[in-house]
């Protein structure tokens, strides 16, 4: 196992691992790069042919956290790789944070029942559910009683506002940063906004995304949608859906138009992203056919 501090030189290593082992929505080199903050440093744990683990180190308290979808390797070696990762980090740290897909979490939890190095999952901090839309089941005309609410929202917005969708890469950066400011100041969720990632995407003209759209209402930019293809699949990950809340139910409108676009582009599925209970309840409006769960837990050494 080699531990390498992140730099742009690692792009081939990370992208090769994603090409061979990547199956998760956040397996995207640019997503990893854009989430590094000034107070933390990304690292790559290289297990050579078995894959890699992407992690974040905070020097202030010497803590380590595995990056979202940060295990990118041979599923048969996941417990071995996670054990090596945790044992290394806990040489100097008191705790390691892991965010894992539920089946990987449960497998690792079971593995630690027999672990002789003293690793133990202390607690589960939170869980997220990731709804999936099968696009061949999504009716782009919103026909039928099950789409009544969405049909009413779409009709109302189109009746009262002139909406235009444009390429975010061609928009003025100051306008988009102003939109992120407005979104950040208006949101009511309890979680911390990740605006640094969005601003980095704007700075790099949305490098690494399949497409990035700006929604304008009455001539003013009020929403951004962006994402990319999930590796080794025909599924699309909606990484960003944000708006400034100036028009009621505009979030629903953005999802409707984006699902229509993805279906037209030929994608099989759309992953609507990780969601707490409140956000998952909102996303159920779009009638997901299924979902999966991710778990965030803390690992200690006793």
C-alpha positions as CSV (number, residue, x, y, z in Angstrom):
1,X,0.0,0.0,0.0
2,X,1.4,3.4,-1.1
3,X,0.0,6.6,0.4
4,X,0.3,9.6,-1.9
5,X,-0.8,13.2,-1.3
6,X,-3.0,14.3,-4.1
7,X,-1.8,16.3,-7.1
8,X,-2.8,16.6,-10.7
9,X,-0.1,14.0,-11.5
10,X,-2.3,11.4,-10.0
11,X,-5.1,11.9,-12.5
12,X,-4.0,8.8,-14.7
13,X,-3.9,6.6,-11.6
14,X,-7.3,7.7,-10.4
15,X,-9.0,7.6,-13.8
16,X,-7.5,4.1,-14.5
17,X,-8.9,2.8,-11.3
18,X,-12.3,4.3,-12.1
19,X,-12.3,2.8,-15.5
20,X,-11.5,-0.7,-14.1
21,X,-13.5,-0.7,-10.9
22,X,-15.7,2.4,-10.8
23,X,-19.5,1.8,-10.4
24,X,-20.6,4.5,-8.1
25,X,-22.0,7.9,-8.9
26,X,-19.2,9.9,-7.2
27,X,-16.5,7.9,-8.9
28,X,-15.3,11.0,-10.9
29,X,-11.8,12.4,-10.8
30,X,-13.0,16.0,-11.1
31,X,-15.5,15.6,-8.2
32,X,-12.6,14.4,-6.0
33,X,-10.4,17.2,-7.1
34,X,-13.0,19.9,-6.6
35,X,-13.9,18.9,-3.1
36,X,-10.4,19.6,-1.6
37,X,-10.5,22.5,0.8
38,X,-7.7,24.8,2.1
39,X,-7.9,23.3,5.5
40,X,-7.7,19.6,4.4
41,X,-5.6,17.5,2.0
42,X,-6.7,14.6,-0.2
43,X,-4.7,11.4,-0.4
44,X,-4.7,8.3,-2.5
45,X,-4.1,4.9,-0.9
46,X,-2.7,2.8,-3.8
47,X,-3.2,-0.9,-3.5
48,X,-1.8,-1.4,-7.1
49,X,-3.8,-4.1,-9.0
50,X,-6.5,-4.3,-6.3
51,X,-7.5,-0.6,-6.7
52,X,-7.4,2.6,-4.7
53,X,-9.0,4.3,-1.7
54,X,-9.5,8.1,-1.9
55,X,-9.4,9.8,1.5
56,X,-9.2,13.2,3.1
57,X,-6.8,14.2,5.9
58,X,-7.4,17.2,8.3
59,X,-4.1,18.2,9.9
60,X,-5.8,20.3,12.6
61,X,-6.9,17.2,14.5
62,X,-5.1,14.6,12.4
63,X,-8.4,13.0,11.4
64,X,-9.0,10.9,8.3
65,X,-12.2,10.4,6.4
66,X,-12.8,8.1,3.4
67,X,-14.0,10.2,0.5
68,X,-17.6,9.5,-0.7
69,X,-17.5,6.5,-3.0
70,X,-13.8,6.5,-2.1
71,X,-13.3,2.8,-2.3
72,X,-12.6,2.1,-6.0
73,X,-11.3,-1.4,-6.1
74,X,-11.8,-5.2,-6.4
75,X,-15.0,-6.0,-4.4
76,X,-13.4,-9.2,-3.3
77,X,-10.6,-7.2,-1.6
78,X,-12.7,-4.5,0.0
79,X,-12.4,-5.8,3.6
80,X,-8.7,-6.3,3.3
81,X,-8.2,-2.8,1.8
82,X,-10.4,-1.1,4.4
83,X,-8.6,-2.9,7.3
84,X,-5.2,-1.7,6.0
85,X,-6.6,1.8,5.5
86,X,-8.1,2.1,9.0
87,X,-5.0,0.5,10.7
88,X,-2.7,3.0,9.0
89,X,-4.9,6.0,9.8
90,X,-5.4,5.0,13.5
91,X,-1.7,4.8,14.2
92,X,-1.9,8.5,14.9
93,X,-5.6,9.3,14.7
94,X,-8.2,8.4,17.3
95,X,-11.0,7.9,14.8
96,X,-11.6,7.3,11.1
97,X,-14.7,8.2,9.2
98,X,-16.0,5.8,6.5
99,X,-18.8,6.5,4.1
100,X,-19.7,3.3,2.4
101,X,-22.5,1.7,0.4
102,X,-24.7,-0.3,2.7
103,X,-23.6,-3.8,1.5
104,X,-19.9,-2.8,1.8
105,X,-20.6,-1.4,5.3
106,X,-22.4,-4.6,6.4
107,X,-19.7,-6.8,5.0
108,X,-16.9,-4.8,6.7
109,X,-18.9,-4.7,10.0
110,X,-19.2,-8.5,9.9
111,X,-15.5,-8.8,9.1
112,X,-14.5,-6.8,12.1
113,X,-16.2,-9.4,14.4
114,X,-13.2,-11.6,13.6
115,X,-10.6,-8.8,13.4
116,X,-7.5,-9.3,15.6
117,X,-6.1,-5.8,15.2
118,X,-8.6,-4.1,17.5
119,X,-10.7,-2.3,14.9
120,X,-14.3,-1.6,15.9
121,X,-17.1,0.4,14.4
122,X,-18.1,2.8,17.2
123,X,-21.2,4.2,15.8
124,X,-23.2,5.0,12.7
125,X,-23.5,8.8,12.3
126,X,-26.0,9.0,9.5
127,X,-27.5,7.2,6.5
128,X,-28.5,8.5,3.1
129,X,-30.9,7.0,0.5
130,X,-30.2,7.3,-3.3
131,X,-33.3,7.2,-5.4
132,X,-33.1,5.8,-9.0
133,X,-35.4,6.8,-11.9
134,X,-35.7,4.3,-14.7
135,X,-36.1,6.6,-17.6
136,X,-38.1,4.3,-19.8
137,X,-40.8,4.4,-17.1
138,X,-40.7,8.2,-16.8
139,X,-43.5,9.8,-18.9
140,X,-42.0,13.0,-20.3
141,X,-45.6,14.3,-21.0
142,X,-46.5,13.8,-17.4
143,X,-49.7,11.9,-18.4
144,X,-51.9,10.1,-15.9
145,X,-53.0,10.7,-12.3
146,X,-49.7,9.9,-10.7
147,X,-48.1,12.9,-12.4
148,X,-51.0,15.3,-11.5
149,X,-49.0,17.4,-9.1
150,X,-45.9,17.7,-11.3
151,X,-48.1,18.5,-14.3
152,X,-49.8,21.3,-12.4
153,X,-46.4,22.7,-11.3
154,X,-45.0,22.7,-14.8
155,X,-48.1,24.3,-16.2
156,X,-48.1,27.1,-13.6
157,X,-44.4,28.0,-14.1
158,X,-44.7,28.0,-17.9
159,X,-47.8,30.1,-17.7
160,X,-46.3,32.7,-15.4
161,X,-42.6,32.8,-16.4
162,X,-40.5,32.7,-19.5
163,X,-38.0,29.9,-18.9
164,X,-34.9,29.3,-21.0
165,X,-32.3,26.6,-20.5
166,X,-28.7,27.4,-21.6
167,X,-25.2,25.9,-21.4
168,X,-23.6,26.9,-18.1
169,X,-20.2,26.8,-19.8
170,X,-21.2,29.8,-21.8
171,X,-22.6,31.8,-18.9
172,X,-20.8,34.6,-17.1
173,X,-18.9,33.2,-14.0
174,X,-19.9,36.2,-11.9
175,X,-23.6,35.5,-12.6
176,X,-23.2,31.8,-11.6
177,X,-21.3,32.7,-8.5
178,X,-24.0,35.2,-7.6
179,X,-26.6,32.4,-8.1
180,X,-24.6,30.2,-5.7
181,X,-24.5,33.0,-3.2
182,X,-28.3,33.4,-3.4
183,X,-28.9,29.7,-3.1
184,X,-26.5,29.4,-0.1
185,X,-28.2,32.3,1.7
186,X,-31.8,31.1,1.0
187,X,-31.6,27.3,1.8
188,X,-33.2,26.1,4.9
189,X,-31.6,22.6,5.3
190,X,-29.6,21.8,8.4
191,X,-26.7,20.3,6.5
192,X,-23.6,22.4,5.6
193,X,-23.8,23.7,2.0
194,X,-20.9,22.5,-0.2
195,X,-20.6,25.7,-2.2
196,X,-16.8,25.4,-2.6
197,X,-17.3,22.4,-4.9
198,X,-19.8,24.4,-7.0
199,X,-17.6,27.4,-7.2
200,X,-14.7,25.2,-8.3
201,X,-16.9,23.8,-11.0
202,X,-17.8,27.3,-12.2
203,X,-14.1,28.2,-12.2
204,X,-13.1,25.2,-14.3
205,X,-16.2,25.7,-16.7
206,X,-17.8,22.5,-15.3
207,X,-14.9,20.3,-16.4
208,X,-15.7,16.6,-15.9
209,X,-19.5,16.9,-16.3
210,X,-21.6,15.4,-19.1
211,X,-23.6,18.6,-19.3
212,X,-24.3,21.6,-17.1
213,X,-27.4,23.7,-17.6
214,X,-28.4,27.1,-16.4
215,X,-32.2,27.8,-16.0
216,X,-33.2,31.3,-16.6
217,X,-36.6,32.7,-15.6
218,X,-37.6,36.0,-17.0
219,X,-34.1,36.6,-18.2
220,X,-32.4,35.9,-14.8
221,X,-30.4,32.8,-13.9
222,X,-32.1,31.1,-11.0
223,X,-30.9,27.4,-11.2
224,X,-28.1,25.1,-12.2
225,X,-28.2,21.4,-13.1
226,X,-25.1,19.4,-13.6
227,X,-23.8,15.8,-13.6
228,X,-22.1,13.0,-15.3
229,X,-22.4,9.4,-16.4
230,X,-21.8,6.8,-13.7
231,X,-18.8,4.7,-14.7
232,X,-19.3,1.4,-16.4
233,X,-23.1,2.0,-16.7
234,X,-25.7,3.8,-18.7
235,X,-26.8,5.7,-15.7
236,X,-26.6,9.5,-15.1
237,X,-25.8,11.1,-11.8
238,X,-27.4,14.4,-11.0
239,X,-24.6,15.8,-8.9
240,X,-26.0,19.4,-8.7
241,X,-29.5,20.6,-8.7
242,X,-29.7,24.0,-7.0
243,X,-31.9,27.1,-7.4
244,X,-32.3,30.4,-5.5
245,X,-35.9,29.7,-4.3
246,X,-37.3,32.9,-5.9
247,X,-40.0,30.9,-7.7
248,X,-42.1,28.4,-5.8
249,X,-41.7,24.7,-6.9
250,X,-38.9,25.6,-9.4
251,X,-36.9,22.7,-8.1
252,X,-39.6,20.3,-9.4
253,X,-39.6,22.0,-12.7
254,X,-35.8,21.6,-13.1
255,X,-36.0,17.9,-12.3
256,X,-38.8,17.4,-14.8
257,X,-36.9,19.1,-17.7
258,X,-33.7,17.3,-16.8
259,X,-35.3,13.9,-16.7
260,X,-36.8,14.6,-20.1
261,X,-33.4,15.6,-21.5
262,X,-31.7,12.5,-20.1
263,X,-34.4,10.2,-21.6
264,X,-33.9,11.9,-25.0
265,X,-30.1,11.5,-24.7
266,X,-30.6,7.7,-24.3
267,X,-29.7,7.1,-20.7
268,X,-31.3,4.2,-19.0
269,X,-31.4,5.5,-15.4
270,X,-31.0,8.7,-13.4
271,X,-29.5,8.7,-9.9
272,X,-31.0,11.6,-8.0
273,X,-28.3,11.7,-5.4
274,X,-27.8,11.1,-1.7
275,X,-30.8,12.2,0.4
276,X,-31.7,12.5,4.1
277,X,-35.3,11.7,5.0
278,X,-36.7,15.1,4.1
279,X,-34.9,15.3,0.8
280,X,-35.9,11.7,-0.1
281,X,-39.5,12.6,0.6
282,X,-39.2,15.4,-2.0
283,X,-37.5,13.2,-4.6
284,X,-40.2,10.6,-4.3
285,X,-42.4,13.0,-6.3
286,X,-40.6,11.8,-9.4
287,X,-41.6,8.1,-8.7
288,X,-38.2,6.4,-8.3
289,X,-38.3,2.7,-9.2
290,X,-35.8,1.9,-6.4
291,X,-33.0,3.2,-4.3
292,X,-29.8,2.2,-2.4
293,X,-28.4,3.3,0.9
294,X,-25.0,4.7,2.1
295,X,-23.8,4.6,5.7
296,X,-21.4,6.9,7.4
297,X,-19.7,5.4,10.5
298,X,-16.7,5.9,12.8
299,X,-14.0,3.3,13.2
300,X,-11.8,3.2,16.3
301,X,-9.0,1.0,17.6
302,X,-9.4,-0.6,21.0
